[in-house]
Amino acid sequence: MQSQQGQGETLTPRQQKILALVVRNYVETAQPVSSKVVAEQSGLGVSPATVRNEMARLEELGYLTHPHTSAGRVPTERGYRYFVQQLMGRAQLPLSERRTISHQFHQVRPDLEQWMRLAAAILARAGRGASLVAAPKSPASRFKHLELISLRETHVLLVLVLLGGVVRQQVLVLNQPTDQAWLSTVANRLNDALKGLTAQDIRGLLPGMEGFDGQVASLVATAMERYDAHEMGQVYHAGVEEVLAQPEFSDAEGIRQVLQILEGQTILSQILDEVRRAGGVQVL
């Protein structure tokens, strides 16, 4: 596999193999990789001196660099990017692991937020790193269904279900006692009137609604608006412990930088927005 990079240079198959070995060794050890190690692992049948010359060429092209205190090389950002885009290939999870993941999703209730958290945890474990997960952005949430359940004489549980499976609950306190039959009648009317509507659509209907119907519809619109505002920048992440277990994050400064990025919702949202705009798999 060959790919045109940067300054019109094409990496030879041997250079690609050497770069891949340097990246993999450095990821595993966080130590500069020597030409001797690469020569022993490459299976190319060439001497360390030949490998050293190729590594020097890769450094000239910007794929490798070396610390001043070491003769070994480490990947640059360009080297990592080339490795991911051109050399890694695609791996497929074993059938047993795919079945386990499917079973895990079937064990949680159909709630989008729970699915996002579970997806982040599964990705972090499978990839042995940090994962970022966000729900697909839609223009606005839409009403699917509501239930009004009598708890006590004046206390009512409002259960709101949005299209996509999101569930919201709220306890209402009424001025006078009521019964379940009346609450079910109100819920049926509202389900017919609000089906498929956005919060803005529901707000437009409020002037024509009276009494308890209007109060519940207003609460529904408010809950949907809060959900929409919350989801605009909501990012779920997992795998901090996986990242910190990597050898390159053994120092306190590395740990601080990782935590700062993963706890910064603005940065994470910007990363995911860039991926959404570009589409497909991206190397950032």
N, C-alpha and C positions, 0 to 999 in steps of 0.2 A: 504494500500500500504506500503510495507516495502522494505528497500534498505540497502544493506551492505555498511558501510561507514568506512573509515579510519582504525581504530585499530581493525577491526573484530567485531565491535558493530553493532547491529541492533536496530533501533528505534522502540519502540512499537507504536501501534496506538495512545495511549494517549500522548506519547511524541511528536509524529508527530503533533497532534492537538495543543498541547501547543506551540510548536515551531512556527507553522503557525500563531497562535494568537499573539505571541510576535513580529514576523516579521511585520504582518499587522498593529498592533498598533504602532510600532516604525516608520514605513514608514509614517503613518498618522500624528504622533505627534512629532517625533524626540525626544521623552522623554523616559527614561527607563521605562519598563513595570513591574508593580508589580504583585505578585502572586494573590493578591486580585482581580485585574482587570481580570486576566486570569480565575480565578475560577468563576467569575460572568458571563463571556462571553462564557465559554467553553461548558456549558451544560453537563459536565461530572458527575455532582452530587458529587464532592469531595470538601474537605475543602481547604482553602488557604494554610494550612500547607502541605497537600499532594502535591499540585501544587508546593509549594516552594521546596519540596524535589526533584520533577521531574526536576524543573528548575536547581537545583544544579547539578543533574546528567547530564543534557544537557550541563552545563558549563564544567563539567569534560571531556565530550566527545569533547569539542571544538566548539559547536554550538552556545553557548551564552557566554556572558561575562557581567561584571557589573562595572560601574564607582565606584571609591573609595568613592564618596560622596553620593551614592544612593544604596538602597537595591534592586531596580529594575534591570532587565536584559535588555541587548540589543543584537541583533544578531551579530555574527562574520561573517567573509567572508565565512567560511564553512557553517554557518547557512543560509546565503542568498543563497548560491549555492544549498544547499539541498532543500530549499524552492522552488527555480525556477525549478530545475530538477525533483523533486519528488512530490511536493505538490500543485503547482499552478494549474495544469490542463490547458487545452486549451480552450480559449474563442473564440466565433465566433461573428463577427460583425452582427448587425441586418441588415435585407434585405434593409431597407431604407437607412442605411449608406453606404452599398455596392453600391447601385444604385447612391447615391450622388458622391461617389468616381469615379465610372465609368463615370458619366457625366462630372466631372472635367477634366478627361483625354481627353475626346472627345472635350473639349472646347479649348485645346491648340493645336498649329500646330504640325505636326509629326516631332519633333526635339528631339533627344535623351537628350540633355542638359536640355531642358525645362521639359522633363519627369522626369529626375533625381531630379531636384529642387522641382517639384510638389510632387514627391513620398516622399521626405524628409519632406516636410511640412505636408503632410497627416499623415505619420507615427508619427511625433511628436505630432500632435493634438490627434490622436487616442490613443496613449500610454501615453500621458501626461508626456512626457520626451524628452530627446534629441534623435535624429535619425541620422544615418549615412547611406548614399546611394552612391554606386559606380556602374558604368556600368560593366557588365561582361567583363572581359579582353579577347581580341582576339589577335592572333599573329600580325595582322596588318589590318588596314582599307582597304577596297576594293572599287574601283571605280564603280559607278552605272550609272551616267548620268551627262551631263553638258549642259548648255545653254549659248549662247552668244547673248546678247541683246544690240542693238544699243541705246545709250542714246543721244549722240550728234554726230557730224560728226567724231570726233576722240576719243570719249569716249565709251567704251564698258563695260557692266556689265557681269562678269563671274559668273555663278551660278553653284556650284559644289554640287552634291548629292552623298553621299556614301551609300553603302549597310548598312541597319540598320536605315536609315532615317536622318542621320546627314547632315545638309546643311551649306555650306560655300559660301560667296559672296566676290567678289573683283572687283574693277573698274580698267580697263586697259586704258591707254592712248596710242593711236597709232600715228605713225609718219605721216600718211596720212589718209584722209577721207575714209570711207567704207560704205557699205549699209547692210541692214538686210539680204538680200538674200544670199550674200556672207558669212556672219557670220553663217547663218544657215547651209550652205553647209560644212563649216569647222567643225561646231559642230557635224554634222551627221557623218563625217569621223572619228572624234576623238571618238565619242560614239561607233562606230563599232570597232575601234582599241584598245580601253582601257577597254572595258567592263569586269568587274570582276577582274581587275589587282590591285596589291598593288603598293605602291610608288616605291619600288625597281624594280618591273617588268617594270613600266613605264620608270624609269631611263635607263633600259636596251634597250628600244626602241628608245631613243632620238637620238643616232647617225644616225639612218636611217630616221629621220624626218627632213623636211626642212621648212624654212620660218616660217610663223605664226603658222602653226600646231605644230611645235617643240617648239615655245615660249609658247604656251598655255599649251602643255603637260608638259613642265618643271614647269610652275606655278602650275599646278594641283598636280604634284609630291611633290612640296615644301609644298603646303597646306596640303596634306595628311600626310606628315612627321611631320609637326607641330601639327596636330591633334593627331597623334599617341603618340608623346612625351608628349603632354598635358594630354591625357587620362591615361597614365601609372600611375600617382599618384593622379589623380583628385578625390576628395571626396567632396560630397555635404552634408551639415548638416543643421539641423533646430532644433528649440525647446529650445533655450537658455532660453527664458522667461518661458517655462514650467518647466525647471529644477530649475531656481531661485525662482519659486513660492513654491517649496517644503520647508517644515519647517527646514530641516537639513542644508539648504543653506542660512540661515538668517544672518550669520556672514560674515564679509568682507573676511576672509581667505578662506572660502568655495567658495565664489563667484570667487575669484581670481583663485583658482585651477580649477574650472569648465571652466572658460574662457580660461585658459592656455591650457587645453586639447583640447577643441573644436577648438581653433585657430591654433593648431599645426598639420599641414597637415601630417607630417612624422609619428606622433603617430597614427593618424586616419588611415593612409594607412597600418601601421603595424597591427592594430586591424583587419581591413578588410581582409588583406592577411591571417591572422591566421584562420579566419572564412572560407575563401575560401578553404584553404588546408584541413580543417577538414570536411567540408561539413555539411549540415543540420543546426539545431539550436544549438548554442553554448553558454555556460556561461563562460565569460572570467574573 
